[in-house]
Amino acid sequence: MGRKRRVEDQLPEHDETEPERRSRRGRKLALLVAVASAFAYLVRRNQRKAEIDEGIWHEAPAPAPATPASTTPTA
């Protein structure tokens, strides 16, 4: 059984003179998640670009070798 309290012992429900203090932990966590997701997005985007560039580089035809007939001798 709980002890009985008098009216003076009870805490006031809301004090208008002092604004409610909020924890910054939620905002910091949201900012951390946003920065981490942006970083992950940039890393993935760069990896995709590198794979595309690598694929294009490897699939590009080799340059035709210069034939001796096409060069003009200088004497």
ZAKE-51711 format. One record per atom (N, C-alpha, C): x, y negated, z negated; residue in one letter. Coordinates in steps of 0.2 Angstrom, whole numbers, plus 5000, padded with zeros to 4 digits. Layout:
% residues N
XYZA
...
//
This chain:
% residues 75
500450065000M
500050005000M
500449945000M
500349895004G
500649835004G
500549784999G
500949744997R
500849694992R
500449634995R
500049614990K
499549554992K
499949494993K
499849454998R
500249384998R
499749334997R
500049274994R
499649214994R
499749175000R
499349125001V
499349085007V
499949055008V
500349035002E
500948995003E
501549045005E
501449105004D
501949155006D
501949165014D
501349155017Q
501349175024Q
501649125028Q
501949145033L
502349105038L
501849065042L
502049005044P
501548965049P
501648995055P
501048995059E
500949035065E
501348995071E
501348935071H
501648895076H
501848825074H
502448805074D
502648735072D
502748695078D
502348645079E
502348605085E
502948555085E
503248535080T
503848495080T
504448525083T
504548595082E
505148625084E
504948665090E
505248655096P
505048695102P
505348765101P
505048805104E
505148875104E
505848895107E
506348925104R
506948935107R
506949005111R
507149005117R
507149065121R
507849085122R
507949155122S
508549185123S
508749175130S
509449155131R
509649145138R
509849215141R
509849265137R
510049335140R
509649355146R
509049345146G
508649365152G
508849325158G
508949255157R
509149225163R
509849245165R
510349255161K
510949275162K
510949345166K
510549395163L
510449455167L
510149445174L
509649405175A
509449395181A
509949365186A
510349325184L
510849295188L
511349345189L
511549385185L
512049435186L
511749485191L
511149505191V
510849555195V
510849525202V
510649455203A
510649425209A
511349415212A
511849405208V
512549395211V
512749465213V
512649515209A
512849585211A
512549605217A
511849595218S
511549615224S
511749575230S
511949515229A
512249475235A
512949505237A
513349525232F
513949545233F
513949615237F
513449655235A
513349725238A
513149715245A
512649665246Y
512449655253Y
512949635258Y
513449585255L
513949565259L
514449615261L
514649665256V
515049715257V
514749765262V
514149785262R
513849825267R
513849795273R
513649725274R
513649695280R
514349695284R
514849685280N
515549685283N
515749755285N
515549805281Q
515649875283Q
515349895289Q
514649875290R
514349885296R
514649845302R
514849785301K
515249745307K
515849785308K
516249805303A
516849835305A
516749905309A
516249945307E
516050005310E
515849995318E
515449935319I
515249915325I
515949895329I
516349855326D
516949835330D
517349895331D
517449935327E
517849995328E
517650035333E
516950045333G
516650085339G
516750055345G
516649995346I
516749955352I
517449965354I
517949955350W
518649955351W
518850025354W
518650075351H
518750145353H
518450165359H
517850135361E
517450155367E
517650115373E
518050055372A
518250015377A
518750055382A
518650045389P
519050075393P
519750045393P
520250095394A
520950075394A
521050025400A
521549985400P
521649935405P
522049975411P
521849965417A
522149995422A
522949985423A
523350035424P
524050015424P
524249985430P
524749945430A
524849905436A
525249945441A
525049945447T
525449995452T
525949955455T
526549985457P
527049945460P
526849905467P
526349935470A
526149905477A
525749835475A
525449825469S
525149765468S
525549715465S
526149725463T
526649675461T
527049655467T
527149585467T
527549565472T
528349555470T
528749585473P
529449585471P
529749515472P
530149485468T
530449425469T
531149435469T
531449415475A
532149425476A
532549365478A
//
